[in-house]
Amino acid sequence: ARGYGKLIKDAVLGVAEEIRRLSRDLRPSILDNVGLMSAIRWLVDRLNEEEMIKGSVVVKGIERDFSSESEVTIFRIVQEALNNVRRHSQATEVLVTVEFPPESVKIVVNDNGKGFILNKTAGDLATEGKLGIIGMQQRAKFLNANFGIYSQPSKGTSVSITIVD
């Protein structure tokens, strides 16, 4: 009987931890603590520390604020693009450029990795388990943003999102 009690307690603690993680993931606290641009820099710094991929962030123009929903969505797109760099690219460098021209914002995540052939439909991507690209496309659509992904074998990958005010 004692063994079952410990199993149940461990299971409940595990579920509680998972609920806390999911709650954190809905709106990352880093956005509230330091803002979107610093959160993007933090993502790049983590990639550098954990994967030894040299990363940098370049901001051009005068930074603007976004709605809370837009901030989370942009953060998630950049996070997924960087996760793809981590998992698939074999890159040694990544550059995140955020441009603030009048009436729009353009964010580009560019790596020097192995690249890939892009002539695939969303169905093909889903079948191959490349749900991250589909997720980024859907998030960009939520923002009414233009989403692009450009890649060639041995020439790296570039993910861009342009949001028009």
Secondary structure, DSSP 8 states (H G I E B T S, - for coil): -HHHHHHHHHHHHHHHHHHHHHHHHHS-HHHHHH-HHHHHHHHHHHHHHHH--EEEEEEEE------HHHHHHHHHHHHHHHHHIIIII--SEEEEEEEE-TTEEEEEEEE-S--------HHHHHHTT-HHHHHHHHHHHHTT-EEEEEE-TTS-EEEEEEEE-
